Amino acid sequence: MTDTVVTSTAAHGVGLSAAAADKVRSLLAQEGREDLRLRVAVQPGGCSGLIYQLYFDERVLEGDALVDFDGVEVVVDKMSVPYLDGASIDFEDTIQKQGFTIDNPNAGGSCACGDSFS
């Protein structure tokens, strides 16, 4: 039994590319879990002041905003929604780079490592 509390059905402005959705589905299949969602959050930290967090979460908390992308649920907490409005998540799998990327029009600047923004 999970500790899911669905108290909000508000939407957020974060987009998820088809490649990112496919990768999330693949990772969830590897985990053998169908009760997880991709949670995207902004936390204080990093060189530029804020860092992104992407992780799987079984919970939906009060105030969370949730959007379903063809079976892949993306959850954003209420404090992160303004920082992520209009952002898009993609997945790259090239010889030079592999991983999730976030293109965020709200980021005023970022550090050289690319992991934090302001």
Sequence and secondary structure as in RCSB ss.txt:
>XXXX:A:sequence
MTDTVVTSTAAHGVGLSAAAADKVRSLLAQEGREDLRLRVAVQPGGCSGLIYQLYFDERVLEGDALVDFDGVEVV
VDKMSVPYLDGASIDFEDTIQKQGFTIDNPNAGGSCACGDSFS
>XXXX:A:secstr
              EE HHHHHHHHHHHHHHT SS EEEEEEEE SSSSEEEEEEEES   TT EEEEETTEEEE
E TTTHHHHTT EEEEEESSS EEEEEE TT S B TTSSEE 
